[in-house]
Amino acid sequence: MLRLVSLKLGRLYRYVKLAVLGSLAAALVLNTHSLLASLQRNELAERRFLQLNKCPACWGTSWCRKFLNGQLRLESWGRLRLLDFFNVKNVYFARYGEPREGSRRVVLKRLGSAQELADIDAKICRRATGRGRCDLPQALHATEFASLNGDVRLLTPDAVEGWSDLVHCPSQRLLDRLVRRYAETKDSGSFLLRNLKDSERMQLLITLAFNPEPLVLQSFPSDEGWPFAKYLGACGRMVAVNYVGEELWSYFHAPWEKRVDLAWQLMEIAEQLTNNDFEFALYLLDVSFDNFAVGPRDGKVIIVDAENVLVADKRLIRQNKPENWDVWYESKFDDCEKEACLSFSKEILCARVTVDHNYYAICQNLLSRHAMWRGTSGGLLHDPPAEIAKDGRLEALLDECANPKKRYGRFQAAKELREYLAQLSNNVR
């Protein structure tokens, strides 16, 4: 009986699979003309595709001339709108051409799914008119995104605190940095909010509230050594960033020597974001294999998804001295047996000077045996060579970094792990 049921289920699966494939084939045949047209047309030069009509409820206009002049073209299958169903994150790969520099690959992001973007439109309309649909640019002037227009001198913490992870606990020093480095204005370099045009202020604020990733990339740029992808510009609701390389996941089965080097770089990133001369602690709240990429030439690890980054100003914490501000904070291990689990309190991240969150996030979700991703476990440093496995030091350090047994054990384990990985990396070189 069981065999009969399994046979029937197997046949049903095959029939469903054939039906789906047949439907796709039929759709391709019926839409051959439109498919060919979409392959020939450059949608990146079309205002509607870029959603320029949404501005200033958009991410900026600094790259519009490049888009509208046809200097950017979607790569191959990215031109087929039929495949947008599978592109939930609205991330596209394109070629950008400069007359003197030739062509290079870039990544284009809408910064949200189609549903998320529709939700923010409806939210703006309801706040302004009480209805779900409206003239978006007009309605924006009746929301909090327009309240800082006019003669307002500074963007202050009380105006935007809690809008997103980036400004969960903002200091004036951080906000001045965001405004001064805002790339979607010709007046970049000034921390005075009133020096921006009304439309630029609204673009900055709506980006800050909806998805602050562009502001993270602008405020902590790769040109200054920060481990983020390079921000290039925006047009409407399309942001362009530099293409880094294949995502970290593609190196999961790379040779041991390569994985050791990548692991060392990840721990160095954790250290840099936690302790730096600027005294801003940048905490990664979403750490997974597809949030990092590796440069094909230099092998450098870069953060390519910076939406969920909380920035705490250590100078402000020392100045205000909240309760237990100088007590080292140890993140709690979360054995949830799911992908990319992290346990944290934003309030504590904002109130302590010494926090081990980034070490914990990298060790648990990427390096140790607790790391789970796409049906695998064991982390990036799985299956070490026999002599290293026999020595046991690497496993012990990874375990203590992910799930410490001693008080402040993760801090010490992270330091020793960075040194040990550097030693292994030098040895294999």
Secondary structure, DSSP 8 states (H G I E B T S, - for coil): -HHHHHHHHHHHHHHHHHHHHHHHHHHHHHTHHHHHHHHHS-GGG-HHHHTGGGTTSSSB-TTHHHHHTT-EEE-GGGG-GGGGGT-TT-EEEEEEEETTTEEEEEEEE-SS-HHHHHHHHHHHHHHHHSSS---HHHHHTTSGGGTT-SS-----HHHHTTSSGGGSS--HHHHHHHHHT-TTSTTTT---GGGS-HHHHHHHHHHHHH--HHHHHHHS-GGGT-SB--EEEEEBTEEEEE---EEGGGGTTS-HHHHHHHHHHHHHHHHHHHS-TT-EEEEES---GGGEEE-TTT--EEE---SSEEEEEHHHHHHH--TTTTS-B-------SSTT-----HHHHTT-SSB-HHHHHHIIIIISTT-EETTEES-TT-S--HHHHHH-HHHHHHHHHHS-SSTTHHHHHHHHHHHHHHHHHHHH-
